């Protein structure tokens, strides 16, 4: 293992300009300098891991590398101490409480919501219309997350307001992690960020109060959480429920929407893959919206999703903080050091994925070519609890979209990745045209 240091740090600000202006190009440059590369974030050092063995060690050893530091402090301050943000001390108990909500037997019901929301979204489209695929996919996945959490009777205007609050948060938290002092400067952006978080809390607290007052099991995730008990037989408090809801909506909406947006962009520049995808969708769906029963036959669609998650993993930079001094690949890391595990970097190594920059869904034809180097959902005890949920949603949505619509990305300067906590294009205007799929026999 080689240790190195990234060149080009600016006085005082370090590599912050690169992380804002060209985050992916900067990350792409790091493996040339070592398997663990020191970078400067302002006046602070951080260590980017560029080898899967190092990433595996960090993500599976929460006793030494925990969810602490500036990122998690910002997330917990904004959205609470839920499963996706809590430290090791709280994680096991929280995961046990939430696990039943993601049991395989519940996925079929969730898939019904996914299919219905895809149809609702695309029913609004008209041939010749230009839509922003980033916004549309976020609208879709937020609706799915909200409806599976809060049941199908959840008011649409409130769901839309929750979506808008999340969008403000996601655009603001990346800046606050890299530049914590931004909150000390009065600005319209700071006021907008704070208003969104206050409104989010108020909306979710109101929903929880309504559920408690009704006292009815609505067969959704919130009902499961209300009935859950911890190891001491204690129910979750309203504050704990609010924390879990916030992070579940955030994780369920933003990660899958970003993957779908990248799907649309990549298919626009790979007509051969799109043609195969449409052929499978026509054969399996025949113009219908994809359902749970169609998933086993959507094999190529699933491979496309896997490949998109390789090239553009939503959780592109997973941070941990050392809670004791440790040696890692020859570097002595002090207590409180920030370590950045980058699936984006690992997934683009040619020694693990030949011709790694190429979009090639067929590399997944025989399963995982390098399982240890593929980690779009993380690793270890903190691996994403909603992996099966997200894969099902992305596969059903993508098959349904290409079956019924031509989505033609338009030239734009904003389709590159936006600097935010989840890897997504800044915007992606697409021209939508209805297509007539070949009916299935």
C-alpha positions as CSV (number, residue, x, y, z in Angstrom):
1,X,0.0,0.0,0.0
2,X,1.3,3.5,-0.9
3,X,0.6,6.7,1.0
4,X,0.7,10.0,-0.7
5,X,-0.4,13.6,-0.7
6,X,-2.6,15.4,-3.2
7,X,-0.8,18.3,-5.0
8,X,-2.2,21.7,-5.6
9,X,-3.4,22.8,-2.2
10,X,-4.1,26.5,-1.9
11,X,-3.0,28.6,1.1
12,X,-5.6,28.6,3.8
13,X,-8.4,26.9,1.8
14,X,-6.4,23.8,0.7
15,X,-8.3,21.7,-1.9
16,X,-11.7,23.3,-1.2
17,X,-11.8,25.0,-4.7
18,X,-11.3,21.6,-6.3
19,X,-14.0,20.0,-4.2
20,X,-16.5,22.7,-5.2
21,X,-15.6,23.3,-8.8
22,X,-14.7,19.9,-10.0
23,X,-15.2,17.3,-7.3
24,X,-15.2,14.2,-9.6
25,X,-12.2,15.2,-11.6
26,X,-10.3,15.9,-8.4
27,X,-11.3,12.5,-6.9
28,X,-10.3,10.8,-10.2
29,X,-6.8,12.3,-9.9
30,X,-6.1,10.9,-6.4
31,X,-5.2,7.2,-7.0
32,X,-2.2,8.3,-9.0
33,X,-0.8,9.6,-5.7
34,X,-1.3,6.6,-3.5
35,X,-3.8,4.1,-2.0
36,X,-4.3,6.5,0.9
37,X,-4.0,10.2,-0.1
38,X,-3.8,13.2,2.3
39,X,-5.9,16.2,1.1
40,X,-6.4,19.6,2.8
41,X,-10.0,20.8,3.6
42,X,-9.3,24.3,4.7
43,X,-6.7,24.1,7.4
44,X,-7.6,20.5,8.2
45,X,-6.1,17.3,6.8
46,X,-8.3,14.4,5.6
47,X,-7.3,11.0,4.2
48,X,-9.0,9.7,1.0
49,X,-8.9,5.9,0.6
50,X,-8.3,4.7,-2.9
51,X,-8.0,1.0,-2.4
52,X,-10.8,-1.4,-1.6
53,X,-8.9,-3.2,1.2
54,X,-8.5,0.0,3.1
55,X,-12.1,0.9,2.6
56,X,-13.2,-2.5,3.8
57,X,-11.1,-2.1,6.9
58,X,-12.5,1.3,7.8
59,X,-16.2,0.6,7.0
60,X,-16.2,-2.7,9.0
61,X,-14.4,-1.4,12.1
62,X,-16.7,1.1,13.7
63,X,-14.8,0.7,17.0
64,X,-12.0,2.7,15.5
65,X,-13.7,4.5,12.6
66,X,-17.0,5.9,13.8
67,X,-19.7,8.3,12.4
68,X,-18.3,11.4,14.1
69,X,-16.9,14.6,12.8
70,X,-18.2,17.7,10.9
71,X,-20.5,15.9,8.4
72,X,-22.4,13.8,10.9
73,X,-22.6,16.7,13.3
74,X,-24.3,18.8,10.6
75,X,-26.6,15.9,9.5
76,X,-27.6,15.2,13.1
77,X,-28.2,18.8,13.9
78,X,-30.4,19.1,10.9
79,X,-32.2,15.8,10.5
80,X,-31.5,14.0,13.8
81,X,-29.8,10.9,15.1
82,X,-31.4,8.4,12.8
83,X,-30.1,5.1,11.5
84,X,-28.2,6.7,8.6
85,X,-26.4,9.2,10.8
86,X,-26.1,7.7,14.3
87,X,-22.7,6.6,15.8
88,X,-21.8,3.1,16.7
89,X,-23.2,3.3,20.2
90,X,-26.8,3.7,18.9
91,X,-26.6,1.8,15.6
92,X,-27.3,-1.8,16.6
93,X,-30.5,-1.0,18.6
94,X,-31.8,1.3,15.9
95,X,-31.2,-1.2,13.1
96,X,-33.0,-3.9,15.1
97,X,-36.0,-1.6,15.4
98,X,-36.1,-0.7,11.7
99,X,-35.2,-4.1,10.2
100,X,-38.8,-5.5,10.0
101,X,-39.8,-2.5,7.8
102,X,-37.4,-3.7,5.2
103,X,-38.1,-7.4,5.3
104,X,-38.4,-9.1,1.9
105,X,-42.0,-10.0,2.4
106,X,-42.9,-6.3,2.7
107,X,-41.1,-5.3,-0.6
108,X,-44.0,-6.6,-2.8
109,X,-46.4,-4.1,-1.2
110,X,-43.8,-1.3,-1.5
111,X,-43.4,-2.2,-5.2
112,X,-47.1,-1.5,-5.7
113,X,-46.5,2.0,-4.5
114,X,-43.4,2.3,-6.8
115,X,-45.4,1.2,-9.9
116,X,-48.3,3.6,-9.1
117,X,-46.0,6.6,-8.6
118,X,-44.2,6.0,-11.9
119,X,-47.6,6.0,-13.6
120,X,-48.7,9.1,-11.8
121,X,-45.5,11.0,-12.7
122,X,-45.5,10.1,-16.4
123,X,-49.2,10.7,-16.9
124,X,-48.4,14.4,-16.5
125,X,-45.9,14.3,-19.4
126,X,-46.8,15.3,-23.0
127,X,-44.9,14.6,-26.2
128,X,-42.6,17.4,-27.0
129,X,-42.3,18.6,-23.4
130,X,-39.0,19.4,-21.8
131,X,-38.6,18.3,-18.2
132,X,-35.6,18.3,-15.8
133,X,-34.9,14.6,-15.2
134,X,-33.1,15.4,-11.9
135,X,-36.2,17.1,-10.5
136,X,-38.6,14.5,-12.0
137,X,-36.7,11.6,-10.6
138,X,-36.5,13.3,-7.2
139,X,-40.2,13.9,-7.3
140,X,-40.8,10.3,-8.1
141,X,-38.6,8.8,-5.4
142,X,-39.7,11.2,-2.7
143,X,-43.3,10.3,-3.4
144,X,-42.5,6.6,-3.1
145,X,-40.5,7.2,0.2
146,X,-43.3,9.3,1.7
147,X,-46.1,6.9,0.7
148,X,-44.3,3.8,2.0
149,X,-43.6,5.6,5.2
150,X,-46.9,7.3,5.7
151,X,-49.4,5.2,3.6
152,X,-51.1,6.0,0.3
153,X,-53.5,8.5,1.9
154,X,-50.8,11.0,2.6
155,X,-51.7,14.4,1.3
156,X,-49.9,15.3,-2.0
157,X,-49.3,19.0,-1.1
158,X,-47.6,18.0,2.2
159,X,-45.4,15.5,0.3
160,X,-44.4,18.2,-2.1
161,X,-43.4,20.5,0.7
162,X,-41.4,17.8,2.3
163,X,-39.6,17.2,-1.0
164,X,-38.8,20.9,-1.3
165,X,-37.4,21.0,2.3
166,X,-35.1,18.0,1.5
167,X,-33.9,19.6,-1.7
168,X,-32.8,22.7,0.2
169,X,-31.1,20.6,2.8
170,X,-29.2,18.5,0.3
171,X,-27.9,21.5,-1.5
172,X,-26.8,23.2,1.7
173,X,-25.2,20.4,3.8
174,X,-22.3,19.8,1.4
175,X,-21.3,23.4,1.7
176,X,-21.6,23.4,5.4
177,X,-19.4,20.3,5.8
178,X,-16.6,21.8,3.7
179,X,-17.1,25.3,5.1
180,X,-18.7,25.2,8.6
181,X,-18.3,29.0,9.0
182,X,-20.9,29.6,6.3
183,X,-23.6,29.5,9.0
184,X,-21.9,32.4,10.8
185,X,-22.5,34.7,7.9
186,X,-26.1,36.1,7.4
187,X,-27.3,35.4,3.9
188,X,-30.4,34.4,2.0
189,X,-29.0,30.9,1.6
190,X,-28.6,30.5,5.3
191,X,-32.1,31.8,6.0
192,X,-33.5,29.5,3.4
193,X,-31.6,26.5,4.8
194,X,-32.8,27.1,8.4
195,X,-36.4,27.7,7.3
196,X,-36.5,24.4,5.4
197,X,-35.2,22.5,8.4
198,X,-37.7,24.1,10.8
199,X,-40.6,23.4,8.4
200,X,-39.5,19.8,7.9
201,X,-39.5,19.2,11.6
202,X,-42.9,20.8,12.0
203,X,-44.4,18.7,9.2
204,X,-43.1,15.4,10.4
205,X,-44.0,16.1,14.0
206,X,-47.5,16.9,12.9
207,X,-47.8,13.6,11.0
208,X,-46.6,11.6,14.0
209,X,-49.1,13.3,16.3
210,X,-51.9,12.5,13.9
211,X,-50.9,8.8,13.8
212,X,-50.7,8.6,17.6
213,X,-54.1,10.2,17.9
214,X,-55.7,7.8,15.4
215,X,-54.2,4.8,17.1
216,X,-54.7,2.7,13.9
217,X,-52.2,0.4,12.2
218,X,-52.0,1.8,8.6
219,X,-49.7,-1.0,7.4
220,X,-46.8,1.4,6.7
221,X,-43.4,2.0,8.1
222,X,-44.4,4.7,10.6
223,X,-47.0,2.3,12.0
224,X,-44.2,-0.3,12.5
225,X,-42.0,2.3,14.2
226,X,-44.9,3.3,16.5
227,X,-45.4,-0.3,17.5
228,X,-41.6,-1.0,18.0
229,X,-40.0,-1.4,21.3
230,X,-36.3,-1.2,22.2
231,X,-34.4,-3.8,24.3
232,X,-35.9,-2.4,27.5
233,X,-39.5,-2.6,26.1
234,X,-39.6,1.2,25.7
235,X,-41.4,2.7,22.6
236,X,-39.7,5.3,20.5
237,X,-40.2,8.9,21.6
238,X,-41.6,11.5,19.1
239,X,-38.2,12.9,18.8
240,X,-36.7,9.5,17.9
241,X,-39.5,8.8,15.5
242,X,-38.9,12.2,13.8
243,X,-35.2,11.4,13.5
244,X,-35.9,8.0,11.8
245,X,-38.5,9.4,9.4
246,X,-36.2,12.2,8.3
247,X,-33.3,10.0,7.5
248,X,-35.4,7.3,5.8
249,X,-37.0,9.8,3.5
250,X,-33.7,11.4,2.7
251,X,-31.9,8.1,2.1
252,X,-34.8,6.5,0.2
253,X,-35.5,9.5,-2.1
254,X,-32.1,11.1,-3.0
255,X,-30.0,8.0,-3.6
256,X,-32.4,6.3,-6.0
257,X,-33.3,9.5,-7.8
258,X,-29.7,10.3,-8.5
259,X,-29.2,6.8,-9.9
260,X,-32.2,7.2,-12.2
261,X,-31.0,10.6,-13.4
262,X,-27.6,9.2,-14.3
263,X,-29.4,6.3,-16.1
264,X,-31.2,8.9,-18.3
265,X,-28.0,10.8,-19.1
266,X,-25.9,7.7,-19.9
267,X,-28.6,6.1,-22.1
268,X,-28.8,9.3,-24.1
269,X,-25.2,8.8,-25.1
270,X,-25.3,5.0,-25.5
271,X,-28.1,4.3,-28.0
272,X,-27.0,0.6,-28.3
273,X,-27.7,0.0,-24.6
274,X,-31.0,2.0,-24.8
275,X,-32.1,-0.2,-27.8
276,X,-31.5,-3.4,-25.8
277,X,-33.2,-1.9,-22.7
278,X,-36.3,-1.0,-24.8
279,X,-36.4,-4.4,-26.4
280,X,-36.4,-6.1,-23.0
281,X,-39.0,-3.7,-21.7
282,X,-41.2,-4.3,-24.7
283,X,-40.9,-8.1,-24.4
284,X,-41.5,-8.2,-20.6
285,X,-44.0,-5.3,-20.2
286,X,-45.6,-4.8,-23.6
287,X,-46.5,-1.2,-22.7
288,X,-47.5,-1.8,-19.1
289,X,-46.0,-0.3,-16.0
290,X,-43.5,-2.7,-14.5
291,X,-44.6,-4.6,-11.3
292,X,-43.0,-6.8,-8.7
293,X,-43.8,-9.9,-10.7
294,X,-41.8,-8.5,-13.7
295,X,-38.5,-8.1,-11.8
296,X,-37.1,-11.6,-12.4
297,X,-37.4,-11.0,-16.2
298,X,-35.9,-7.6,-16.2
299,X,-32.3,-8.9,-16.1
300,X,-30.7,-6.5,-18.5
301,X,-32.4,-3.5,-16.8
302,X,-31.0,-4.7,-13.5
303,X,-27.5,-4.9,-15.0
304,X,-27.9,-1.3,-16.3
305,X,-28.8,-0.1,-12.8
306,X,-25.8,-2.0,-11.4
307,X,-23.5,-0.4,-13.9
308,X,-24.8,3.1,-13.3
309,X,-24.3,2.6,-9.5
310,X,-20.8,1.6,-10.3
311,X,-20.0,4.7,-12.3
312,X,-22.0,7.1,-10.2
313,X,-22.5,5.7,-6.7
314,X,-24.9,8.1,-4.8
315,X,-22.9,7.8,-1.6
316,X,-19.7,8.9,-3.4
317,X,-17.7,9.9,-0.3
318,X,-18.4,8.1,3.0
319,X,-16.7,9.8,5.9
320,X,-15.5,8.3,9.2
321,X,-13.6,9.8,12.1
322,X,-10.9,8.0,14.1
323,X,-11.9,7.7,17.7
324,X,-8.4,6.5,18.7
325,X,-5.0,6.8,17.1
326,X,-4.4,4.2,14.4
327,X,-2.0,3.2,11.7
328,X,-3.4,2.9,8.2
329,X,-1.3,1.9,5.2
330,X,1.8,3.4,6.7
331,X,0.1,6.7,7.8
332,X,-0.2,7.5,11.5
333,X,-3.7,8.9,12.0
334,X,-4.2,10.9,15.1
335,X,-7.4,10.8,17.2
336,X,-10.1,12.8,15.4
337,X,-8.7,12.3,11.9
338,X,-11.2,12.5,9.0
339,X,-11.1,9.4,6.7
340,X,-13.0,9.5,3.4
341,X,-14.0,6.2,1.7
342,X,-14.8,6.9,-1.9
343,X,-16.8,4.2,-3.8
344,X,-16.6,6.5,-6.8
345,X,-12.8,6.2,-6.8
346,X,-12.8,2.5,-6.1
347,X,-15.3,1.7,-8.8
348,X,-13.2,3.4,-11.4
349,X,-10.0,1.5,-10.9
350,X,-9.0,-0.4,-14.1
351,X,-7.3,-3.1,-12.1
352,X,-10.7,-4.1,-10.6
353,X,-13.0,-3.1,-13.4
354,X,-11.3,-3.4,-16.8
355,X,-11.9,-0.3,-19.0
356,X,-13.5,1.1,-15.9
357,X,-14.5,4.5,-17.4
358,X,-16.7,2.7,-20.0
359,X,-20.5,2.2,-19.5
360,X,-20.8,-1.6,-19.9
361,X,-23.8,-3.3,-18.3
362,X,-22.6,-6.7,-19.7
363,X,-19.7,-6.7,-17.2
364,X,-22.4,-7.8,-14.7
365,X,-23.6,-10.7,-16.9
366,X,-22.0,-13.3,-14.6
367,X,-22.6,-11.6,-11.3
368,X,-20.1,-9.5,-9.4
369,X,-16.7,-9.5,-11.2
370,X,-15.0,-8.0,-8.1
371,X,-17.4,-8.1,-5.2
372,X,-14.9,-6.7,-2.8
373,X,-14.5,-3.5,-5.0
374,X,-18.2,-2.8,-5.5
375,X,-19.8,-0.9,-2.7
376,X,-22.6,1.4,-3.8
377,X,-24.5,0.6,-0.6
378,X,-21.5,0.7,1.8
379,X,-20.2,-2.2,3.8
380,X,-20.3,-3.8,7.3
381,X,-22.9,-3.2,10.0
382,X,-23.7,0.2,8.5
383,X,-24.5,-1.1,5.0
384,X,-27.6,0.5,3.7
385,X,-30.7,-1.2,5.1
386,X,-32.7,-0.2,2.0
387,X,-30.5,-1.9,-0.6
388,X,-33.2,-4.3,-1.9
389,X,-35.8,-1.5,-1.8
390,X,-33.6,0.9,-3.9
391,X,-32.6,-1.7,-6.5
392,X,-36.3,-2.8,-7.0
393,X,-37.4,0.8,-7.3
394,X,-34.7,1.8,-9.8
395,X,-35.3,-1.3,-11.9
396,X,-39.1,-0.9,-12.0
397,X,-38.9,2.8,-12.7
398,X,-36.3,2.5,-15.5
399,X,-38.1,-0.3,-17.3
400,X,-41.4,1.5,-17.2
401,X,-39.9,4.8,-18.4
402,X,-38.0,3.4,-21.4
403,X,-41.0,1.2,-22.3
404,X,-43.4,4.2,-22.7
405,X,-41.1,7.2,-23.4
406,X,-38.1,8.4,-25.4
407,X,-36.0,10.6,-23.1
408,X,-33.6,12.6,-25.1
409,X,-31.1,14.7,-23.0
410,X,-30.6,18.2,-24.3
411,X,-27.1,19.8,-24.4
412,X,-26.5,21.6,-21.1
413,X,-23.5,22.7,-19.0
414,X,-25.2,21.6,-15.8
415,X,-25.4,17.8,-16.4
416,X,-22.1,17.3,-14.6
417,X,-22.2,16.4,-10.9
418,X,-23.3,19.1,-8.6
419,X,-21.3,19.6,-5.4
420,X,-23.6,18.1,-2.8
421,X,-23.6,15.2,-0.3
422,X,-25.2,12.8,-2.8
423,X,-23.7,12.4,-6.3
424,X,-26.3,13.7,-8.8
425,X,-26.3,15.9,-11.9
426,X,-26.9,19.5,-11.3
427,X,-29.7,19.5,-13.8
428,X,-30.6,17.3,-16.8
429,X,-33.2,18.8,-19.3
430,X,-34.7,16.1,-21.4
431,X,-37.2,16.1,-24.3
432,X,-39.9,13.5,-23.7
433,X,-41.7,11.8,-26.5
434,X,-44.2,9.0,-26.1
435,X,-43.3,5.7,-27.8
436,X,-45.4,2.8,-28.9
437,X,-43.9,-0.3,-27.3
438,X,-44.1,-3.7,-29.0
439,X,-47.0,-5.5,-27.3
440,X,-45.9,-8.6,-25.5
441,X,-47.1,-11.9,-26.9
